[in-house]
């Protein structure tokens, strides 16, 4: 018997909201039946980005931002179920991540209690869609002593262990890159954030070339030259050498961090080329934390569409095949949204959604909180 779930995700690049309609079997196998991606309007995107780069947002502005973002999530879900002629009552729940504004895990916390803040009004979404909403997936793991991230390795392991096999790595090229080592056993899975990917590439491109765009296919980065001195300065960030479990975000890897390392002589194109190389090198170096070299690296996330980045990655490990999840008939762009549909299924079926070996939590926990429809 299968259950119908919707997964909703928007990443740190704040480009779009991805929603997937999934059938999930009693054993937790996910089959994507449809999807819809809605671009985040520029005005809302700019407000979200402003909230992500400051430690203080006026309360009324925050609540309006929450309402506007949640309304867009509701609209995306409603369009998705209308396109597929699905009644709200037929959907068990929406697993909705929300928009991360600030990630402050135990590994970074000093003066304040650790937390991970996702912008979302689950009550509003449940009311506007007529579907129960499961959200706030990260805080339970943090309260159990974990990083609250990355959470997708549990889904990677559950989905790819059978279709791809052990000894392979799933590489998520989102705003922040993360890897999952697919092991034979769940308690042997390794997963962690490796460092920046699209978040810095997009931020730099928008600062210097097109405020509303991105480097299509990595063409502009390909026209630049890697500044190896700048690259070495960036690679000195302590995060790259710290051992997992670990997680990171825009709180560390942002334009302020980057601009502190560059000089006036660095052209925008060369910095972009250097950021591509930084992503590739930091991911390659992260493989040293694995038991042995993977037999295959399987990429997903928006970064798979950046040909310059994919070529840079392949140069780092020429002997290891680099493919994408499309090779396994899974859309690389939708993996994270599918993961949150699956995490919603885990909540509904009283199954832990975290991997303590990945997040550092003391124990497995059921992730999320639920708001009922109606």
C-alpha positions, 0 to 999 in steps of 0.5 A: 500500500502506498501513501501520497506525500508532497515534498517542498524545498527552496535552497540557499540560492533562493531561486525557486520553490520545488514541489514534488508529488510522490507515492511512497510504499510501505517500505519507504520507497519513493516514486515521483509522480509529478513536480512543479517549480515556481520561480521566487519573484524578484521582490520576495527573493531580495527580501529573503536574501536581506533577511539571510544576511542580517542578524536583526529583522524587524518583527512586523517585516519578519511576519510579513515575509513569512506570510508572503513566502508561505503563500507562495508555497501554498500556491505552488502546492495548489497548482501541483495538485490541480495539474495532476487532478489530485484532491487535497484529501488524497494527500497524506501530508506536505513535508515542507522544509521552509527557507533557511534564514540562519543555521547555528549548529552546536559546532558553531554555537558558543554564546547562544543556544544552537538552532536552525531557523527556517522561515515557514508558517505551517498553519497558513499553508495547511489552511490554504491547501487543505493538507496537513503540513510537517515542518521544522525538521532540524530542531529535534536533531539539534536538541539531541546534540546533532548538527541538524544537517545535513538531513538528506543523507538518510534519504540518499542511503535509503534510496540509492543503497539498492539501486546504486550499491554501497561504496558510492558517493551522492554529491549534492551541489546545492547552495552548499555542497554535501556528500553522502557515503553509501555504506552497507549498513545505516550506522556506517553512512557518512555525510556532511557539508563540504563547503560552498557551491552555488551560493557563492557562485550565484552571489558573486555573479549577481553582484558583478554581472546580472542582479537577477541571473546566474552563470548559465552553464558556467560559461563566464567562469570558463572565460576566467582564469583560476587565481591559485593564490586566492584559492589557497587563501580561501582554502585556509578556512578552518572548516575545510579541515575540520572532521565530520560531523559538521555542517555549514551555510551562508553564515560562514561562506558569504560575500563578506568572507570572500571579499576579505580574501580578494584584491583589487587586481582580481577580475570578476571573471577570474574570481568566478573561475576561482570559486568554481575551483574552490568548490571542486577542490574542497569537495575532492579534499573532503573525500579523505574523510571516507573509508576509501575512494568511491567507485562512483560519484553521483551528483544532484542539485542545481550545480549539475547544470554547470558544465564548468563545475562538473568538468572541474570536479572530474579533473579532481578525480579522473579515475572515478566516474562522475554521473548524475542521478539522472543516470538512475532515472531520478531528476537531479533538481528534485532530489531534495524535495523528494527527501522532504516528502520522504521525511514527512512519510517518516514522521507519519509512520513514526520512523526516525529521519536522522542518521546519528552517524551523520549529524552527530546526534546522540540517538535517532529521533523522529523529525518534524512537527505537524499542523493538521489541515482544516 
